Amino acid sequence: MTIRAIAFDLGGVLEDIGPAEDFVFGWRARLGLSERQTAGLPWPLAGTDPDDLVKTGAVTEAQYRQLCLDVVGLAGAAADEFMTSFWNWYCGALDTELASFAARLRPRFRTAILSNSVAGARRHEQAKFGFAELVDVIIYSDEVGRAKPDSEVYRLLCNEMSVEPAEVVFLDNRPPNVEAACELGIHGVLHERTPTSIAAINAMLYRPD
C-alpha cells in the first residue's frame, strides 16, 4: 500500500532535549538543595502515576506547576522563573534538519505530530517552534486522554489523517512506541540519528513499485 502520511514524535525526535539531570542540577546548586530534596524533579509524579494521569489530561497545567514548585519550595517571581526554565528544558531545541525534512513532505504527503505530553505543552511548544504551521495534524496525549503505546492513540492518528495504518510511517525514539505502532500495521521507524531516520523514511516513500 502506498505511503500517504508521516508522523513524528516530539521529545527526542523533532526536539533535542537535554538530560533532565542538567536541569535539576542547575536549580539544586542555585537553591542550595540536596539531591534528596530535588528527587521529584522534573517529574514530580514519577513512580506514583501508574495510570499516566499526567500524560492523559487528569492533571492540569496549574496542578502540574504546583507539584513542581512544591518540590523546590518557591513562590512569586522565583516560581515563575523556575517554571520558565522548566518549559525551556522541556521543549529543548528544534532539530532543524528533521523539521526541514518534515516541511518538505507537504503537500505531497500528510504530516502529523504524535506526542506524549503534559498539560501546557502545546502552548509552550507552539510559541517556541510554531508546530501548527509545520504539520497538518497534532495530537497531544494530555488532550485526547490516550498516551503511547496505547493502540487507541494510533487509531486516532490514522482517523485524524484519513489514512489506513499501512499508509503511515511513524518516527519515535522509544522502542515500545514503535513496536505498538507496528502491531497496528503502521510502518514504525526507531529514531536514533536524524540522517538515518530521514534515509529510512525516504526509502519507504520512494521505493519502486
C-alpha positions as CSV (number, residue, x, y, z in Angstrom):
1,M,0.0,0.0,0.0
2,T,1.3,3.5,-0.9
3,I,2.5,5.7,2.0
4,R,0.4,8.8,2.3
5,A,1.3,10.1,5.7
6,I,4.3,10.6,8.1
7,A,4.0,11.2,11.8
8,F,6.7,12.4,14.2
9,D,7.3,12.2,17.9
10,L,8.5,15.4,19.6
11,G,10.8,14.9,22.6
12,G,14.0,13.2,21.4
13,V,12.9,13.4,17.8
14,L,11.8,16.8,16.4
15,E,13.0,18.3,19.7
16,D,16.5,17.7,21.1
17,I,16.0,17.5,24.8
18,G,18.9,17.9,27.2
19,P,19.4,15.5,30.1
20,A,17.0,16.0,32.9
21,E,19.9,15.9,35.3
22,D,21.3,19.1,33.8
23,F,18.1,21.0,34.6
24,V,17.8,19.6,38.1
25,F,21.5,20.1,39.0
26,G,21.4,23.7,37.9
27,W,18.5,24.5,40.2
28,R,19.8,22.3,43.0
29,A,23.0,24.2,43.0
30,R,21.3,27.6,42.7
31,L,18.9,26.9,45.6
32,G,21.4,25.0,47.8
33,L,19.2,22.0,47.9
34,S,20.2,18.4,48.4
35,E,19.8,15.6,45.9
36,R,17.1,14.1,48.2
37,Q,15.2,17.4,48.2
38,T,15.1,17.6,44.4
39,A,14.4,13.9,43.8
40,G,11.0,14.6,42.4
41,L,12.2,16.8,39.6
42,P,11.5,17.2,36.8
43,W,8.7,14.6,37.0
44,P,7.1,15.0,40.5
45,L,4.7,12.1,39.8
46,A,7.3,9.7,38.6
47,G,6.8,6.3,40.2
48,T,3.4,7.3,41.7
49,D,1.4,7.6,38.5
50,P,1.0,4.1,37.0
51,D,-2.1,5.2,35.1
52,D,-0.2,8.0,33.3
53,L,-2.6,10.6,34.7
54,V,-0.1,13.4,33.9
55,K,0.1,12.3,30.3
56,T,-3.7,11.8,29.8
57,G,-5.1,15.0,30.9
58,A,-6.1,14.3,34.5
59,V,-3.5,16.8,35.8
60,T,-4.0,20.4,34.8
61,E,-1.1,22.7,34.0
62,A,-1.8,24.6,37.2
63,Q,-1.7,21.4,39.2
64,Y,1.5,20.3,37.5
65,R,3.1,23.7,38.1
66,Q,2.2,23.4,41.8
67,L,3.6,19.8,42.0
68,C,6.9,21.1,40.7
69,L,7.0,24.2,42.9
70,D,6.2,22.1,46.0
71,V,9.4,20.2,45.4
72,V,11.6,23.3,45.4
73,G,9.5,25.5,47.7
74,L,9.3,28.5,45.5
75,A,6.7,31.2,45.1
76,G,6.1,34.5,43.3
77,A,8.7,35.7,40.8
78,A,11.1,33.0,41.6
79,A,8.4,30.4,40.9
80,D,7.7,32.0,37.5
81,E,11.4,31.9,36.7
82,F,11.7,28.3,37.7
83,M,8.7,27.3,35.5
84,T,10.1,29.3,32.6
85,S,13.3,27.3,32.8
86,F,11.4,24.1,33.1
87,W,9.5,24.7,29.9
88,N,12.6,25.8,28.1
89,W,14.2,22.5,29.1
90,Y,11.0,20.5,28.3
91,C,10.8,22.0,24.8
92,G,14.5,21.7,24.1
93,A,15.9,22.8,20.8
94,L,14.4,22.1,17.4
95,D,16.1,19.5,15.2
96,T,16.2,21.8,12.3
97,E,17.3,19.1,9.8
98,L,14.4,16.9,10.7
99,A,12.0,19.8,10.8
100,S,13.1,20.9,7.3
101,F,12.6,17.4,6.1
102,A,9.1,17.3,7.6
103,A,8.2,20.7,5.9
104,R,9.3,19.4,2.5
105,L,7.0,16.4,2.7
106,R,3.9,18.7,2.3
107,P,1.8,18.8,0.3
108,R,2.6,15.5,-1.4
109,F,2.2,13.7,2.0
110,R,0.1,14.4,5.1
111,T,2.2,15.0,8.2
112,A,1.5,14.9,11.9
113,I,2.9,15.1,15.4
114,L,2.0,12.5,17.9
115,S,3.4,13.3,21.4
116,N,3.0,12.1,24.9
117,S,2.8,15.4,26.8
118,V,1.7,17.2,29.9
119,A,-0.8,20.0,30.1
120,G,0.6,23.2,28.7
121,A,2.9,21.6,26.3
122,R,1.0,22.6,23.2
123,R,1.0,26.3,24.1
124,H,4.7,26.4,25.0
125,E,5.9,24.4,22.0
126,Q,3.8,26.3,19.6
127,A,5.1,29.6,21.0
128,K,8.7,28.3,20.6
129,F,8.6,26.3,17.4
130,G,5.3,27.0,15.6
131,F,4.5,23.4,15.0
132,A,0.9,24.2,13.9
133,E,2.5,25.6,10.7
134,L,4.8,22.7,10.2
135,V,2.4,19.7,10.1
136,D,-1.3,19.0,9.2
137,V,-2.3,17.3,12.5
138,I,-1.1,17.5,16.1
139,I,-2.1,15.0,18.7
140,Y,-1.1,15.6,22.3
141,S,-1.8,12.7,24.8
142,D,-3.0,15.0,27.6
143,E,-5.6,16.5,25.2
144,V,-7.0,13.2,23.9
145,G,-6.7,11.1,27.1
146,R,-4.6,8.4,25.5
147,A,-0.8,8.0,25.6
148,K,1.6,5.9,23.5
149,P,1.9,3.0,23.4
150,D,-1.9,2.7,23.8
151,S,-3.2,1.4,20.4
152,E,-6.1,3.7,20.6
153,V,-3.9,6.8,20.1
154,Y,-2.5,5.3,16.9
155,R,-6.0,4.6,15.6
156,L,-6.9,8.2,16.4
157,L,-3.9,9.4,14.5
158,C,-5.0,7.4,11.4
159,N,-8.5,8.7,11.7
160,E,-7.4,12.3,12.0
161,M,-5.2,11.9,8.9
162,S,-7.9,10.0,7.0
163,V,-5.5,7.1,6.2
164,E,-5.2,3.4,6.9
165,P,-2.4,2.2,9.2
166,A,-0.4,0.7,6.3
167,E,-0.3,4.2,4.7
168,V,1.5,5.8,7.7
169,V,5.2,6.0,8.7
170,F,5.7,6.9,12.3
171,L,9.1,8.0,13.8
172,D,9.7,7.7,17.5
173,N,12.7,7.3,19.7
174,R,11.2,4.8,22.2
175,P,11.0,1.1,21.1
176,P,7.7,0.3,22.9
177,N,6.0,3.2,21.0
178,V,7.4,2.0,17.7
179,E,6.5,-1.6,18.4
180,A,2.9,-0.7,19.3
181,A,2.6,1.2,16.0
182,C,3.9,-1.7,14.0
183,E,1.4,-4.1,15.7
184,L,-1.4,-1.9,14.3
185,G,0.1,-2.1,10.8
186,I,1.9,1.3,10.8
187,H,5.4,1.4,9.5
188,G,7.3,2.3,12.6
189,V,10.9,3.7,12.5
190,L,13.0,3.9,15.6
191,H,14.8,7.2,15.7
192,E,18.5,7.2,16.7
193,R,20.2,9.7,14.3
194,T,18.5,12.2,12.1
195,P,20.2,11.4,8.8
196,T,19.5,7.7,9.3
197,S,15.8,8.3,10.1
198,I,15.4,10.5,7.0
199,A,17.0,7.9,4.8
200,A,14.8,5.2,6.3
201,I,11.6,7.2,5.7
202,N,12.6,8.2,2.2
203,A,13.3,4.6,1.3
204,M,9.7,3.8,2.2
205,L,8.2,6.8,0.4
206,Y,10.1,6.5,-2.8
207,R,10.6,2.7,-3.2
208,P,10.0,1.4,-6.7
209,D,6.6,-0.4,-7.3
